[in-house]
Amino acid sequence: MEALLWEMGITQHKLAVSIGVLPLGIDEIVHGKRAIDTDTADLSAAGMSASEGLAVDPAS
Protein backbone atom coordinates (compact mmCIF):
# COMPACT_ATOMS: atom_id res chain seq x y z
CA MET A 1 0.00 0.00 0.00
CA GLU A 2 2.86 2.37 0.79
CA ALA A 3 4.29 2.04 -2.72
CA LEU A 4 0.86 2.64 -4.25
CA LEU A 5 0.36 5.79 -2.19
CA TRP A 6 3.83 6.99 -3.20
CA GLU A 7 3.19 6.33 -6.89
CA MET A 8 -0.07 8.25 -6.71
CA GLY A 9 1.48 11.12 -4.77
CA ILE A 10 -0.84 10.66 -1.79
CA THR A 11 0.35 10.81 1.81
CA GLN A 12 -1.04 8.50 4.45
CA HIS A 13 -2.45 11.54 6.22
CA LYS A 14 -4.18 12.87 3.09
CA LEU A 15 -5.77 9.46 2.45
CA ALA A 16 -6.91 9.16 6.07
CA VAL A 17 -8.49 12.61 6.10
CA SER A 18 -10.16 12.10 2.72
CA ILE A 19 -11.83 8.85 3.81
CA GLY A 20 -12.60 9.92 7.38
CA VAL A 21 -10.39 7.57 9.38
CA LEU A 22 -7.59 8.28 11.84
CA PRO A 23 -4.14 8.67 10.28
CA LEU A 24 -2.77 6.20 12.84
CA GLY A 25 -5.05 3.50 11.40
CA ILE A 26 -3.66 4.01 7.89
CA ASP A 27 -0.10 4.03 9.25
CA GLU A 28 -0.68 0.74 11.08
CA ILE A 29 -2.11 -0.85 7.93
CA VAL A 30 0.80 0.38 5.81
CA HIS A 31 3.34 -1.00 8.29
CA GLY A 32 1.59 -4.36 8.77
CA LYS A 33 0.49 -3.75 12.35
CA ARG A 34 -3.21 -3.87 11.51
CA ALA A 35 -5.19 -5.87 8.98
CA ILE A 36 -7.27 -3.92 6.53
CA ASP A 37 -10.98 -4.61 6.91
CA THR A 38 -13.53 -4.52 4.12
CA ASP A 39 -14.89 -1.08 5.01
CA THR A 40 -11.44 0.50 5.12
CA ALA A 41 -10.48 -1.20 1.86
CA ASP A 42 -13.58 0.18 0.14
CA LEU A 43 -13.01 3.66 1.57
CA SER A 44 -9.33 3.58 0.61
CA ALA A 45 -10.12 2.54 -2.95
CA ALA A 46 -12.69 5.30 -3.24
CA GLY A 47 -10.30 7.85 -1.72
CA MET A 48 -7.44 6.94 -4.02
CA SER A 49 -9.71 6.89 -7.08
CA ALA A 50 -11.20 10.25 -6.17
CA SER A 51 -7.74 11.76 -5.95
CA GLU A 52 -7.05 10.52 -9.47
CA GLY A 53 -10.39 11.75 -10.77
CA LEU A 54 -11.75 8.26 -11.28
CA ALA A 55 -15.17 6.99 -10.30
CA VAL A 56 -15.60 3.94 -8.08
CA ASP A 57 -18.74 1.88 -7.95
CA PRO A 58 -19.07 0.80 -4.29
CA ALA A 59 -21.45 -1.99 -5.36
CA SER A 60 -18.75 -3.72 -7.41
N, C-alpha and C positions, 0 to 999 in steps of 0.2 A: 504494500500500500504506500509505503514511503516513497518508493521510486515513481509510482504513478502520480502522486501528489507533486513531486519534483518536476516530472515531465510536463505536467499541466500548469506549473507555476502557481500552485495553491499551497498555502501554509496549512499546517494542522489547525492552527487557531482560526484561520479564515473558514475552513471547512466546518469546524465545530460551530462557530457563530452562525454560519449560513443555514445549518440544519437544526440548530436549536439544542445542541448537546454541550456538555462541559468539555472544554479543551483537554482536560486530564483524561477523559474517556477515550478521546481520539489518540492521544499520546500512548496510552496503555495498549490500545489495539495495535498501533504501529509497531510498538516494541515487544509485542507478543506476551504482554502481561494480562491481557483480557481477550476473551474470544469475542468475535463480532456476532451480534445476534441479528435476526432477520430484519427487525425494525431499523437498526442502525445501518445495516447493509443497504436497505432500500433508500433511507434518507441520504446516505453517503453517495449513492449512485445518482440520485436526483440532484444533490448539491454539486457534484462534479460536472454533471451534464449541463446544469444551469449556468455554471461558470463558463462553459464552452459554447453556450448558446444553443444547446441541443435539447430536444424534448424527450422526456422519459414517461412511458406509460406505466404507472404503478401497478396496473392490473396484469402486466406481462411478467 
